[in-house]
Amino acid sequence: MQKTMRLWLEGRRHKPINSLFKKVRFFTLSCFTTLSCFTTLSWFTALLCSTAVGQVQANWVNDFIAGHTEIIDLEDVGVLADVYDCGETEHQYYCGFDLDYRGVPMNAEIHLVKGQVTHIKFTADMTPYHYTRLPYNLRIDSYQLEEVTIGQEKLNVPESLKNHSSDDVDKKLVEFLNLHPISDSKLFTWIHKNEIQNRFIAEKLCMKSDKEQISLEWISNPAF
């Protein structure tokens, strides 16, 4: 039986996604991964190469978000699968389409100045599934939710935990989110936590959502 992971806060037994958001009728689906590549070598060598290259195509987005891969300059961008130079000036703007982050189709934008990466952004279409799946994925990759901002209202998780239990804060957070339609503009600030300090991943991640799309952007990274 597949284990379920708690969506927002750590430190307690994991809950299914649909139990946290049953009021707004979110849906959960299975995640599938496809590996594919081609080679002109022998059948056995082709099989090995197919698996290896397929993993690169499927995993670079996962590895970057999880903090296992650095993307800091043109050389790093040049080896990314399914990423293309799409700017008016060569080597300044790269984009990728229909990439996969743990079951969520996403597009990527990578900006460079003088060969150095200055900005990386991932976007996905707004759907109830993507809205619930992305936080679930971030929790898998050791992110913790720090703050939610909706209009002029904010809920800061660390501050709330000073006076309330994790259960109470989790409930308060879900109630706060359910007061607003998922189409309302929201800003979720996440902190990347890992037992081993990783210099590749940014300290904070901004997840922005509105009625059209959801985006992931990193802040506090010296390279950006």
ChimeraX attribute file (.defattr): number of C-alpha atoms within 10 A of each C-alpha:
attribute: neighborCount
match mode: 1-to-1
recipient: residues
	/A:1	3
	/A:2	4
	/A:3	8
	/A:4	12
	/A:5	16
	/A:6	20
	/A:7	25
	/A:8	23
	/A:9	19
	/A:10	17
	/A:11	8
	/A:12	9
	/A:13	10
	/A:14	14
	/A:15	14
	/A:16	14
	/A:17	21
	/A:18	15
	/A:19	10
	/A:20	20
	/A:21	18
	/A:22	11
	/A:23	12
	/A:24	15
	/A:25	11
	/A:26	19
	/A:27	16
	/A:28	14
	/A:29	9
	/A:30	6
	/A:31	10
	/A:32	9
	/A:33	12
	/A:34	9
	/A:35	13
	/A:36	14
	/A:37	14
	/A:38	12
	/A:39	13
	/A:40	8
	/A:41	10
	/A:42	9
	/A:43	10
	/A:44	9
	/A:45	11
	/A:46	15
	/A:47	15
	/A:48	13
	/A:49	18
	/A:50	16
	/A:51	14
	/A:52	14
	/A:53	17
	/A:54	18
	/A:55	16
	/A:56	15
	/A:57	19
	/A:58	20
	/A:59	19
	/A:60	21
	/A:61	22
	/A:62	18
	/A:63	16
	/A:64	15
	/A:65	24
	/A:66	22
	/A:67	19
	/A:68	14
	/A:69	18
	/A:70	16
	/A:71	21
	/A:72	19
	/A:73	17
	/A:74	18
	/A:75	11
	/A:76	13
	/A:77	22
	/A:78	14
	/A:79	12
	/A:80	16
	/A:81	17
	/A:82	13
	/A:83	19
	/A:84	17
	/A:85	16
	/A:86	15
	/A:87	12
	/A:88	8
	/A:89	8
	/A:90	9
	/A:91	19
	/A:92	19
	/A:93	18
	/A:94	20
	/A:95	18
	/A:96	18
	/A:97	15
	/A:98	12
	/A:99	24
	/A:100	20
	/A:101	24
	/A:102	20
	/A:103	16
	/A:104	20
	/A:105	15
	/A:106	21
	/A:107	19
	/A:108	20
	/A:109	17
	/A:110	21
	/A:111	21
	/A:112	19
	/A:113	13
	/A:114	10
	/A:115	14
	/A:116	19
	/A:117	20
	/A:118	18
	/A:119	18
	/A:120	19
	/A:121	16
	/A:122	23
	/A:123	21
	/A:124	23
	/A:125	19
	/A:126	17
	/A:127	17
	/A:128	16
	/A:129	16
	/A:130	22
	/A:131	21
	/A:132	18
	/A:133	23
	/A:134	21
	/A:135	21
	/A:136	20
	/A:137	20
	/A:138	23
	/A:139	22
	/A:140	15
	/A:141	17
	/A:142	17
	/A:143	25
	/A:144	22
	/A:145	23
	/A:146	19
	/A:147	18
	/A:148	22
	/A:149	16
	/A:150	15
	/A:151	10
	/A:152	5
	/A:153	9
	/A:154	14
	/A:155	18
	/A:156	15
	/A:157	21
	/A:158	13
	/A:159	12
	/A:160	16
	/A:161	14
	/A:162	10
	/A:163	10
	/A:164	14
	/A:165	11
	/A:166	17
	/A:167	15
	/A:168	13
	/A:169	22
	/A:170	21
	/A:171	12
	/A:172	16
	/A:173	20
	/A:174	15
	/A:175	14
	/A:176	15
	/A:177	17
	/A:178	15
	/A:179	10
	/A:180	13
	/A:181	11
	/A:182	18
	/A:183	15
	/A:184	12
	/A:185	17
	/A:186	21
	/A:187	18
	/A:188	19
	/A:189	22
	/A:190	23
	/A:191	17
	/A:192	22
	/A:193	16
	/A:194	12
	/A:195	6
	/A:196	6
	/A:197	10
	/A:198	16
	/A:199	13
	/A:200	17
	/A:201	22
	/A:202	20
	/A:203	17
	/A:204	20
	/A:205	24
	/A:206	19
	/A:207	20
	/A:208	18
	/A:209	22
	/A:210	17
	/A:211	14
	/A:212	12
	/A:213	16
	/A:214	22
	/A:215	20
	/A:216	20
	/A:217	16
	/A:218	20
	/A:219	16
	/A:220	11
	/A:221	15
	/A:222	10
	/A:223	14
	/A:224	15
